[in-house]
Amino acid sequence: MTILEANHICRRYRRRGVQVDALTDVSLRLEQGEILGVVGESGSGKSTLLRLISGLEAPDEGTLSLEGKELGAKRTKADYRAIQMIFQDAVGSFHPRRKIADSIREAVRNLSDAREEPDWQTLCAMVQLPLELAERYPRDLSGGQCQRFAIARAMAVHPRILLCDEITSALDVSSQAQILRLLSALHRDKGMSVIFVSHDLAVVRALCDRVMVLYGGRCVEEGPAAEVIQHPREAYTKKLISSVLEVHA
Amino acid sequence: MSDSSPILTVSNLSAGYGAGRMLADVSFALRRGEILCLVGESGCGKSTLLRAVMGTVPGLEILSGAIELGGQNLLALPRRERERICVNTFGLVSQSPGASFNPIRSYRAQFIEALRSHGKYDRAAFDGLVSAAFAKLGLADWQRILASCPYEMSGGMNQRIALALVLLLEQDILLADEPTSALDATIQLQVAQELARLRDVSGMAQIIVTHNLALAQLLADHIGVMYAGRLVEMGTSAQVLGDPRHAYTRALIAAIPSLRGDMPTGLAGAPPLGGPDACGCEFAPRCPLRAAACAKKAYALIDTGGGHMVACDGGAA
């Protein structure tokens, strides 16, 4: 079942009087329980795509629909709950002078009609962190721990889709592996649908079922992750693959 | 590429902020033209070690040990004298590409300022030297670059221009703190190749801090693996990555994703926030090979042969 569909979406910005086409005619389908990887360099339109899907911005052209229902310019709380975004800068995504638990509580209450209290036990168990860490400030946690709480914050409103914007790029390899395993478990155990944006094809290969390659705001290649990486058709995809650094024993 | 006598020798260095010790018992030597990569997770003391060597970071105190540069112990010198030597010897490239330059002043003005402060500015020779340095690093269009401001450039370009400045300043040792971590995969590779080229054209020794073991393999002659403020394994790139002995090194290698598509193994837990303990192995709580004796084991880096040093091989030897 298709959970999210984007049809021919375009997004343009004006920068110093010059029109910049951030995204041109991009279409995608995300199936229920699928992890879709989106790769490309800085400026390829990856983050713009997520901002449009999450509702932070509206497309200039094209349509987005969630479970067959078109997402208009004005979204409801239920729409926002359904699509949750996680950002690259985990520490910066929390209020620096509030405890992590307070930030998560605020995020949940902003999107609920009643004064809903997050289920702390379940959330902390889900991201494999001890409950007491939620009572700390972001500066007292590592980047990896903050990112796991950012995932907990997104999961606290029971979303249908997680949008991950370079969420492991600022982490060391060990924390990165922990986050990848966590997302993989959410996908396996809860059937989460995920759009995972990254510039690192090896990370995308480890996690994603399908991959979409963006270049200059257009989709240049798309297919099953293993297929695209083993038999890339586009020169740009080949360049991305050749830039992956691997350890050779 | 490297000569035999070290230009920089660090012996039993311990350092910390205030009362907290963040580094202990660190010893290594660096030769001309050699690249040493320091690897480990965030919070393992890699950057602190770089700052301790640089020696001009407020609040970071050297508690014991020696840093010898060309046979002279820097720590025995008056502060001003030490700073003068360090500034002339060490070039610095940081993780944030924007941090090396003022974003709204032209590169030309900033290059001139940097050269002047090092007493190396010669107006007549400036253009020729800059074009030669840019050419050596494969950067085209030096005149256009010099006339632009850093805010107009991408992160990768800024990092490459910072390397050109280091080359112009003719410093002996480059200290680079995660120089490629903030960059895209394609640009990462480009900057890595430029670091290698910088070494090849100038013989500049480099200490590169990175959490990326694949980058270390690409660049390093020697690799030092750090955990909780101590070196836990050290050797040539082939020794450390081809025959890793410490459980921590193995865990770091297993955490790197590959294009084969295997899910990388994450090492559970996080490094301790405090520095090294006086006794007992700090890695023991996360170590798959831990034994009762680990809690009391004193730290020592043992040579397992051919200069491959390891703090613990899990009883394999």
Interface residues (C-beta under 8 A of the other chain):
Chain A: E41 S42 S142 G143 G144 Q145 A170 L171 D172 V173 S174 S175 Q176 A177 Q178 L180 R181 S184 H199 D200 L201 A202 V203 R205 A206 L207 A225 A226 I229 K239 L240 I241 S242 S243 V244 L245 E246 V247 H248 A249
Chain B: E41 S42 G43 S154 G155 S181 A182 D184 A185 T186 I187 Q188 L189 A192 H211 N212 L213 A214 L215 Q217 L218 L241 G242 A251 L252 I253 A254 A255 I256 P257 S258 L259 R260 G261 D262 M263 P264 T265 G266 L267 A268 A270
